[in-house]
Amino acid sequence: MRYASIDLLRTVAIVLMVIVHFMENLSGVGWAPAGFGAPLFAFLAGVSFRILLNSQEQKGTPDGDITRTAVRRGLFLFALGFVFNVCVWLPEDTFNWDVLTMIGTALVFLGVFRRLPPVVLAATAGTLVVLSPFLRTQADYLSYWGDDYFQCDWNASDVTIGYLATGYFPLFPWAAFPIVGYLAGRVVFPADRAEGPVKPLAVAGGVFVLLAVLCDVGHRLLPAPISTKLLTGWTMFPASSEYVCGTLGGALLGFAALLVWVDRRNGLAKLPWVTTAAGTMSRHSLGIYLLHHALHLWPLWVYGTVAGDEPTAFWRHAMPAWAAVALVPVCLAVCYLLFRAAERWKWPTVEGFMRWLCG
C-alpha cells in the first residue's frame, strides 16, 4: 500500500538532496536547510521497511522468507553503494561510506532483529547517537577530513573507522535514522489493525527538537571539552548531536503532520496531480538519487580530463551558486519525465531490478 504522506516527504528529501549536491559540487556553496534531505531519506527508509513487512505478513509469507528478502535488499543497497562510489565518485572514493551503504547496513540489522522489543531498538538508536561524539574523538575525526572532504588510506583500520565513525554517513550516528523510522512505522502502521496513533510521533518529535535546542545552548554555554568535543554546534559533517536530534525531530513532526492531513483527512483531494507527481518521484527515488549525481558530476570529470587537468579540477568551482541552483529544476524535470516514461513503457529501473533480484 502506498501512502501519499510518505511519497511527499520522500520527494521533499530528493529535492533537498539535489539542491545541496548541485550547490556544493558545482559551486562549493552550502545551504543549511538542504541538510534535512539525507536524514529524511534515511528515516523514510525505515518507515518503508515497516510497510514492506506488513505487506509480506499479510500475504502469509513465511518468517524466514521475510528475513531473507530484507537481508538481500540491505546487501543489495550496500553493494550498490560501492558501485555508485566507483562509477560516480571515481575509484579513489570507493570507501567514502555514502548514504546507501549506511541504509543497507541498517536494513540488514532491522531484517534480522525486527522483532526485538521497541525499547531495545530505541536504546540501540540512542546508543548510536550518544556514542558517536566519543568515537569521533577517539578516531581523531578531523585527521580524515582534509580540504573538507573525507579521505582515508585503503587499509583495514581506516576503512573500518570510516564505516563506523568518520565517513560521510557512518553507522554512528546515522543508522539511528532508519531505526527510528522503523519504530515510527510500527506505531502508526501496526500489524494488527488498520492504523495506529500519531500523537506519540508528534510528542517524540517535539522532544527531539527540544533536545536539539538544549544541546545548542550547551554548546554555547558549557565549558570545554564538552562544548568542543561532545556538543559541536549544528554540523552535518560530522553529524553533531544537535543536528541529529533536530533533523530526527523534524522528520517525526513532518511525518506525523502529513500522515494526518494527507492520508487520514485526504487534504490533497483537490490536487491529485501533486500526489501523482510525488508518487513517481518516490517510487523512483533510488534511481533519481543515482541519476542526478551522474547528470552533474560526470560532465565535471569529463571536462576536467579534456581540459588537461585531473578529472576533479572543476569540482566545487565550476559555476556560481545561482547557476547551480538554476540547474536544479532542469535536473528534476529530466528525472521526472524519464521515470514517467519508464513507468509507461516498462523500462528497467534499479528499483525493479532490486525487487526482481531480492524479492
Secondary structure, DSSP 8 states (H G I E B T S, - for coil): ---HHHHHHHHHHHHHHHHHHHIIIII----GGGGGHHHHHHHHHHHHHHHHHHHHHHTT--HHHHHHHHHHHHHHHHHHHHHHHHHHH-GGGTTS--HHHHHHHHHHHHHHHTTS-HHHHHHHHHHHHHHHHHHHHHHTGGGG-GGGS----SSHHHHHHIIIIISSS-HHHHTHHHHHHHHHHHHHS-TTSS---SHHHHHHHHHHHHHHHHHHHHHHHS-TTIIIII---S-TTTT-HHHHHHHHHHHHHHHHHHIIIIIIS-TTTT-HHHHHHHHHHHHTHHHHHHHHHHHHHHHHHHHHHHTTS-TTTTTT-SS-HHHHHHHHHHHHHHHHHHHHHHHHHT---HHHHHHHHH-
